[in-house]
Every structure is written in C-alpha cells, then in structure tokens.
C-alpha cells in the first residue's frame, strides 16, 4: 500500500478516536454537571429554610456537644450529633395523615464511627407539661397543624425538653419516598422474621411476605416495616418487633448507599430524596456531610432495645429500660447520664417497673 495513503488512513483513525474520546469526556462532564445540579437542587429542597424560633419554649435547645453547630468539613466534623428521625405515611389512600408511624432518637459519633438508635413506639404514652397525654405519633402533626413553618423546630424542641436530651436536627421522610428509594438502589436483602399477611382495601395495603432471608423491592420493604396487624391468619406483631424491622431496614439502606456506584441511578436517588425528605439541617452542612459520607457513616450501630407493655390505648415503657436507653444515647453523644430525669412524670410507665427502677 502507498505509504502516503496509509498515513492518511492512520491520521483519520486517530482523529475519529480523539473525537469519540472528546465526545465521551464532554458527555461525562455534562452528566457530572447535571448530577451536581440535581444534587444541589435536592439539597435546597430537603434543607428547611431559616427556621423561626420555636414556640414550645423560650430557650433554644443546645446541641449534643453543648457547642454551636459546625460544618462537617471544618474542625467540628468529629463532634457527636443527635437526631430525631420520623417517617410519615402520606401514600395515596392513607388519608394524608401526618402522624409519625416511625420515630427514632439517634446519636452519631463520627470520631468513633459509631451510632446508637432508640425506636420510640408510635403508641407510647407521652405526658408533656401543659398538654394532654397523647401517643408519641401525635405531636409532629399537632405542631404542623398549628404552624407548618415551625413544625420541625417545635417538634425537635418538644422531644428535647421531654427527655432532657438535646437534639441537633430532625429528619422527616415520606413512606412512599422509602419505597421509591429502595427501588432506585436495586432493592435490599432483608431477613423477614415471620410470615406476614394483611390486606386493607381502603388504603390499598396488600402485605404478603414469607419468613426468611430474601431480596425485597421498595413495595415489599415498605410492607416489612409497616406490618403489625394480620387479617389473613398470620402472626401479629408488636410495636417493638416493628421497631426492630425499621432499624434493620435503616441499617441496610445506609450500607447500600455507602457502596452505591451507579451514576444513572444516583440521578434517580437525588430526585427521590429531594421530593420526600425534609430536615432542619443547614444546606451547607448537608453538602459537607454527603461529600464526607464514608467518613461520617458509622461502622458500628447499636440498636437499643426497649421493654414495653400494652395497656389500651397506650404502650407503657419499662422505666428502668427507658432510662438505660436514654443514658446509652447520651453516652454516644458524649453527654453524662441524667439521674434527675423523672420519667414517670412525662412518659407512661409500666407500674410494675416503677418500683424496680427506684431500687437502682
């Protein structure tokens, strides 16, 4: 072959390869920019605007460390943080209730990469000062109805004062967002503890799960965390068993997100989170925490058990158990125990546990 013609073909091939490579780089850059835009937009939607002062109390609740809030990327990135986590069922057919079906107190210690979680039963009796007794799942809806703009701040303040446990932030997730999020990351591998069957034509609930380790999609994961009653012959569950399932799903979800690699799926995740999560965490802190997610993510998560007893219409807590649980959270947050907290004054407690607690 003519050397000149061969060189022309080689140059043409190189030009095509360079053009193709440039196109790929440009497309990747555009998509990365698109993802950054989606992430920024999601963070802006998630983070609550500047919150008005809470009306529950004249004094603001301190942070877990007793110091002002610091961005995770700064010198304060290693200080403990405390959260109130809430799940709300706003699915079509659910009646649009704002009651919190999932309620957890959490403490995260980035320095030790550990966390502790305490699930509060939705039917736990709470007895706040200057208010009537209600179930634990009532109060966010109460504050939201009064003033939706201060609902997060007031709910966080309420639980901080009730348990004398300073809460830094509150995070709210819509249950339907959980379903969509699990689907977007390809499902979760969950150990279903019992057979579960329940059907309710009023809100479209149709739970049908078999016991055993299995891969669950978003709908089945939501069924797993919501299951309590049965009208199909399977064993019913207590709030305590349901709380344990919620903790299992939360732990699996965090692990899956930490190892998540798919760029396309991340776009879906960001859309879902932006539409279904709300918090009072400042936008800049959220951005820093996400960028440092692997450092912030706990390697060890303690699921704190809580012994309770059903006495219609409330769940009553074992006082000694609840005190130990709150002390475990305080310890994770770097706070001393609080022996002066009179739990029986603010929480419905099992009468048989009060005498046991007083002996300790």
C-alpha positions in Angstrom: 0.0 0.0 0.0 1.1 3.6 -0.7 2.8 4.9 2.5 1.1 8.3 2.0 -2.3 6.7 1.7 -1.6 4.6 4.8 -0.6 7.6 6.8 -3.8 9.4 5.8 -5.9 6.5 7.0 -3.9 6.4 10.3 -4.4 10.1 10.8 -8.2 9.8 10.0 -8.5 6.9 12.5 -6.7 8.9 15.2 -8.9 11.9 14.5 -12.0 9.7 14.8 -10.7 8.2 18.0 -9.9 11.6 19.5 -13.3 13.0 18.5 -15.0 10.0 20.1 -12.9 10.2 23.2 -13.6 14.0 23.4 -17.3 13.4 23.0 -17.3 10.8 25.8 -15.4 13.2 28.1 -17.7 16.0 27.2 -20.8 13.9 27.8 -19.4 12.6 31.1 -18.6 16.2 32.1 -22.1 17.4 31.2 -23.7 14.5 33.1 -21.5 15.1 36.1 -22.6 18.8 35.9 -26.2 17.6 35.6 -25.8 15.4 38.7 -24.2 18.3 40.6 -27.2 20.4 39.6 -29.6 17.7 40.7 -27.8 17.2 44.0 -27.7 21.0 44.6 -31.4 21.2 43.8 -32.2 18.2 46.0 -30.3 19.7 49.0 -32.1 23.0 48.5 -35.5 21.2 48.7 -34.5 19.0 51.6 -33.0 21.6 53.9 -35.6 23.7 55.7 -35.3 27.4 55.3 -34.2 29.6 58.2 -36.4 28.3 61.0 -38.5 30.7 63.1 -37.8 30.4 66.8 -39.7 27.5 68.4 -42.8 28.4 70.4 -42.6 25.4 72.7 -40.1 27.1 75.0 -38.4 30.4 75.2 -35.0 28.8 75.5 -33.4 27.1 72.4 -32.2 23.5 72.9 -28.4 23.1 72.9 -26.5 20.9 70.6 -25.4 17.5 71.8 -21.9 18.8 72.3 -23.1 22.0 74.0 -21.4 24.0 71.3 -22.7 25.8 68.2 -23.4 23.9 65.0 -20.3 23.4 62.9 -19.9 22.2 59.3 -18.8 18.6 58.9 -15.9 19.8 56.7 -14.5 22.0 59.5 -12.8 21.4 62.8 -16.1 20.4 64.3 -16.6 17.5 62.0 -15.8 14.9 64.6 -18.2 16.1 67.3 -21.2 13.9 68.2 -24.6 14.7 66.6 -28.1 13.9 67.7 -31.2 13.4 65.6 -34.9 12.9 65.7 -35.9 10.7 62.7 -39.6 10.5 61.7 -41.4 8.5 59.0 -44.8 9.8 57.8 -47.4 7.8 55.8 -48.7 10.1 53.0 -49.4 7.4 50.5 -52.5 7.8 48.3 -55.4 6.3 50.2 -53.8 6.7 53.6 -55.9 9.7 54.4 -52.9 12.1 54.2 -52.2 11.7 57.9 -49.2 13.5 59.4 -48.9 11.1 62.3 -45.3 9.7 62.6 -45.5 5.9 62.2 -41.7 5.8 62.7 -40.0 7.7 65.4 -36.3 7.3 66.4 -33.9 9.1 68.6 -30.3 8.7 67.2 -26.8 9.7 68.3 -23.9 9.7 65.8 -20.3 9.9 66.9 -18.1 10.5 63.8 -14.9 10.3 65.9 -15.6 6.7 66.8 -17.7 6.0 63.7 -20.4 4.6 65.9 -24.1 5.3 66.3 -27.0 4.4 68.6 -30.7 4.2 67.7 -33.7 4.1 70.0 -37.1 3.5 68.4 -40.0 5.1 70.2 -43.2 3.0 69.8 -45.8 5.1 68.0 -48.4 4.3 70.7 -46.1 5.2 73.6 -47.9 7.4 76.1 -46.3 10.9 76.5 -47.4 13.2 79.2 -46.0 16.7 78.5 -46.4 19.5 80.9 -49.3 21.9 80.0 -50.7 19.5 77.4 -52.9 16.4 77.5 -51.5 12.9 77.2 -51.2 11.6 73.7 -49.4 8.8 71.7 -45.9 9.6 70.6 -47.0 9.7 66.9 -49.4 12.6 67.6 -47.1 15.6 68.2 -45.5 16.4 64.9 -49.0 16.5 63.3 -50.1 18.7 66.2 -47.3 21.2 65.7 -47.7 21.1 61.9 -51.4 21.9 62.1 -50.6 24.9 64.3 -47.9 26.3 62.0 -46.2 24.2 59.3 -43.2 26.6 59.1 -42.2 25.9 62.8 -43.3 22.3 62.9 -39.8 20.8 62.7 -38.3 23.3 65.2 -41.2 22.8 67.7 -41.2 19.0 67.4 -37.5 18.8 68.0 -37.7 21.2 70.9 -40.6 19.2 72.4 -38.7 15.9 72.4 -35.5 17.6 73.6 -37.3 19.1 76.6 -39.5 16.0 77.3 -36.5 13.6 77.6 -33.9 16.3 78.6 -31.9 15.1 75.6 -30.5 17.9 73.4 -31.5 17.1 69.7 -29.4 18.8 67.0 -31.6 18.0 64.0 -34.9 16.4 62.8 -35.3 14.5 59.6 -38.6 13.5 58.1 -39.2 11.0 55.3 -42.4 10.2 53.5 -43.0 6.4 53.4 -43.6 6.5 49.7 -40.2 8.0 49.3 -38.7 5.0 51.0 -40.4 2.7 48.5 -39.1 4.6 45.6 -35.6 4.9 47.1 -35.3 1.2 47.7 -36.4 0.5 44.1 -33.8 3.1 42.8 -30.9 1.3 44.5 -31.9 -2.2 43.4 -33.7 -3.5 46.5 -32.5 -4.6 49.9 -31.6 -8.1 51.3 -33.7 -8.4 54.4 -34.2 -11.2 56.9 -38.0 -11.4 57.2 -38.6 -12.7 60.8 -42.2 -14.2 60.3 -44.8 -14.8 57.6 -46.8 -11.6 57.1 -50.2 -11.2 55.5 -52.5 -8.2 55.8 -55.0 -6.7 53.3 -56.9 -3.4 53.6 -58.9 -2.3 50.5 -59.5 1.1 52.0 -55.9 2.3 51.6 -54.6 -0.4 49.1 -52.4 -2.2 51.6 -51.7 -5.8 50.5 -48.9 -7.4 52.5 -47.8 -10.9 51.7 -44.3 -11.9 52.8 -42.7 -15.2 53.7 -40.3 -15.8 56.5 -36.6 -16.0 55.5 -33.7 -14.1 54.0 -34.7 -12.6 50.7 -34.3 -9.6 48.3 -37.2 -7.1 48.7 -38.2 -4.4 46.3 -39.5 -1.0 47.5 -43.1 -2.0 48.0 -42.2 -5.2 49.9 -39.6 -3.3 52.1 -42.4 -0.8 53.0 -44.7 -3.7 53.8 -42.0 -5.2 56.0 -41.5 -2.1 58.1 -45.3 -1.3 58.4 -46.5 -4.8 59.2 -48.3 -5.0 62.6 -51.8 -6.4 62.3 -53.0 -9.5 60.4 -56.4 -10.4 59.0 -55.1 -13.3 56.9 -54.2 -15.9 59.6 -50.5 -14.9 60.2 -49.0 -13.9 63.5 -49.5 -10.3 64.6 -46.5 -8.1 65.6 -45.9 -5.7 68.5 -44.6 -2.2 68.1 -41.3 -3.5 69.4 -40.9 -6.1 66.7 -41.9 -3.5 64.1 -39.3 -1.1 65.5 -36.6 -3.7 65.2 -37.6 -4.2 61.5 -37.4 -0.4 60.9 -33.9 -0.4 62.4 -32.8 -3.3 60.2 -34.0 -1.6 57.1 -32.3 1.7 58.0 -29.0 0.0 58.6 -29.2 -2.0 55.3 -30.2 1.2 53.4 -27.2 3.2 54.8 -24.8 0.3 53.9 -26.2 0.0 50.3 -25.9 3.8 49.7 -22.3 3.8 51.0 -21.4 1.2 48.4 -23.6 2.7 45.6 -21.7 3.3 42.3 -24.2 3.7 39.5 -24.2 7.2 38.1 -27.5 6.9 36.4 -29.2 5.6 39.5 -27.8 8.4 41.6 -29.8 10.9 39.5 -33.0 9.0 40.4 -31.9 8.8 44.1 -31.4 12.6 44.2 -34.8 13.2 42.7 -36.5 10.9 45.2 -34.7 12.3 48.2 -35.4 15.9 47.1 -39.1 15.1 46.8 -39.6 13.1 50.0 -37.2 14.2 52.7 -37.3 17.3 54.8 -34.9 18.4 57.6 -33.7 21.4 59.5 -30.0 20.6 58.8 -28.4 23.6 57.0 -27.8 23.2 53.3 -24.1 23.7 53.6 -23.8 21.1 56.3 -25.8 18.6 54.3 -23.5 19.1 51.3 -20.4 18.7 53.5 -21.8 15.5 55.2 -22.6 14.0 51.8 -19.1 14.7 50.5 -17.7 13.1 53.7 -20.3 10.3 53.8 -17.8 7.5 54.1 -16.1 9.2 57.0 -19.4 10.1 58.6 -21.0 6.7 58.1 -20.9 4.6 61.3 -19.1 1.2 61.2 -21.0 0.1 64.3 -24.7 0.8 65.0 -26.2 -0.1 68.3 -29.9 -0.8 68.2 -31.1 -0.1 71.7 -34.0 -2.4 72.8 -36.9 -1.1 74.9 -39.2 -3.3 77.0 -42.8 -2.2 77.0 -46.3 -3.4 77.8 -49.6 -2.7 76.0 -52.4 -1.2 78.1 -55.1 0.1 75.8 -55.0 2.6 74.3 -51.3 3.2 75.1 -47.9 1.4 75.2 -46.2 1.8 78.6 -42.5 1.7 78.9 -40.4 -0.2 81.5 -38.9 2.8 83.4 -35.6 1.2 84.1 -35.2 0.1 80.5 -36.1 3.5 79.1 -33.6 5.2 81.5 -30.8 2.9 80.4 -31.7 3.5 76.8 -31.6 7.3 77.2 -28.3 7.0 79.1 -26.9 4.9 76.2 -27.9 7.6 73.7 -26.3 10.3 76.0 -23.1 8.3 76.2 -22.9 8.0 72.4 -23.4 11.8 72.2 -20.7 12.4 74.8 -23.1 13.5 77.5 -23.3 12.4 81.1 -26.2 10.4 82.4 -29.2 12.3 83.8 -30.4 10.6 87.1 -32.6 13.6 87.9 -35.0 13.0 84.9 -38.4 11.9 86.4 -39.5 9.6 83.6 -42.8 8.7 85.2 -43.8 12.4 85.0 -43.5 12.6 81.2 -43.9 9.0 79.9 -46.5 6.3 80.6 -44.6 3.7 82.5 -45.5 0.1 83.5 -46.4 0.4 87.2 -44.5 -2.8 87.9 -41.3 -1.3 86.6 -41.5 1.9 88.7 -40.7 0.1 92.0 -37.8 -1.8 90.2 -36.3 1.5 89.0 -36.5 3.1 92.4 -34.3 0.4 93.9 -31.4 1.0 91.5 
